[in-house]
Amino acid sequence: MTNALRSLGAWSLALATLGPVCASAQSSPATPGGVQVIDMGPATPAPQKHAAKPSARPTATATATAAGLPGASALVHNALSFIGVPFRMGGTTPRAFDCSGFTQYAFASIGVRIPRTADQQFYSGRPIAGDPLPGDLVFFQTYQFGPSHVGLYLGGGRFVNAIGKDVHVDTFDSTYFRGRYLGARRFLGT
């Protein structure tokens, strides 16, 4: 566990949060079976450094046309042409994509350079207020804290993304993405 926390860069946070519990555990005797139960009191969330705040997800009525942002029509068209391409973590080509490799490749297809990873894309894109427009990137907190997944917004509460087994269209109302939305960023028209 210690090594896993260290590899994620979370060891110091764990020590700061759990230090008193660990000290209590060291001074308490274990049960005959070797299991020790510690009353930690009510569960409280650990403080998070550099936390990305969850955001209200776009409404299903956000149906702006892809022509709303310069280059959005071509971007959306190109991105949708990759539907069915297999997902592979680290994938950056049409042989296999991960989420940010997919969005980076789609933007490159219209001559726009964006960073490689979801978190880099989140922090370098222009934050937008309100609902995203087609061609904006939408970000989610999935397998790790902060922006760890990205998709390309299509309008109407739908986005195309590389996750699971392939590139496909999802909605903000899916059981997986509901509640994980962090916000949208814009790279077109900047």
Secondary structure in CASP SS format (residue, H / E / C, confidence):
PFRMAT SS
TARGET T0000
AUTHOR 0000-0000-0000
METHOD secondary structure of the structure
MODEL  1
M C 1.00
T H 1.00
N H 1.00
A H 1.00
L H 1.00
R H 1.00
S H 1.00
L C 1.00
G C 1.00
A C 1.00
W H 1.00
S H 1.00
L H 1.00
A H 1.00
L H 1.00
A H 1.00
T H 1.00
L H 1.00
G H 1.00
P H 1.00
V H 1.00
C H 1.00
A H 1.00
S H 1.00
A H 1.00
Q H 1.00
S H 1.00
S C 1.00
P C 1.00
A C 1.00
T C 1.00
P C 1.00
G C 1.00
G C 1.00
V C 1.00
Q C 1.00
V C 1.00
I C 1.00
D C 1.00
M C 1.00
G C 1.00
P C 1.00
A C 1.00
T C 1.00
P C 1.00
A C 1.00
P C 1.00
Q C 1.00
K C 1.00
H C 1.00
A C 1.00
A C 1.00
K C 1.00
P C 1.00
S C 1.00
A C 1.00
R C 1.00
P C 1.00
T C 1.00
A C 1.00
T C 1.00
A C 1.00
T C 1.00
A C 1.00
T C 1.00
A H 1.00
A H 1.00
G H 1.00
L C 1.00
P C 1.00
G C 1.00
A H 1.00
S H 1.00
A H 1.00
L H 1.00
V H 1.00
H H 1.00
N H 1.00
A H 1.00
L H 1.00
S C 1.00
F C 1.00
I C 1.00
G C 1.00
V C 1.00
P E 1.00
F E 1.00
R C 1.00
M C 1.00
G C 1.00
G C 1.00
T E 1.00
T E 1.00
P C 1.00
R C 1.00
A E 1.00
F E 1.00
D C 1.00
C H 1.00
S H 1.00
G H 1.00
F H 1.00
T H 1.00
Q H 1.00
Y H 1.00
A H 1.00
F H 1.00
A H 1.00
S C 1.00
I C 1.00
G C 1.00
V C 1.00
R C 1.00
I C 1.00
P C 1.00
R C 1.00
T C 1.00
A H 1.00
D H 1.00
Q H 1.00
Q H 1.00
F H 1.00
Y H 1.00
S H 1.00
G C 1.00
R E 1.00
P E 1.00
I C 1.00
A C 1.00
G C 1.00
D C 1.00
P C 1.00
L C 1.00
P C 1.00
G C 1.00
D C 1.00
L E 1.00
V E 1.00
F E 1.00
F E 1.00
Q C 1.00
T C 1.00
Y C 1.00
Q C 1.00
F C 1.00
G C 1.00
P C 1.00
S C 1.00
H E 1.00
V E 1.00
G E 1.00
L E 1.00
Y E 1.00
L E 1.00
G E 1.00
G C 1.00
G C 1.00
R E 1.00
F E 1.00
V E 1.00
N E 1.00
A E 1.00
I E 1.00
G C 1.00
K C 1.00
D E 1.00
V E 1.00
H E 1.00
V E 1.00
D E 1.00
T E 1.00
F C 1.00
D C 1.00
S C 1.00
T C 1.00
Y C 1.00
F C 1.00
R C 1.00
G C 1.00
R C 1.00
Y E 1.00
L E 1.00
G E 1.00
A E 1.00
R E 1.00
R E 1.00
F C 1.00
L C 1.00
G C 1.00
T C 1.00
END
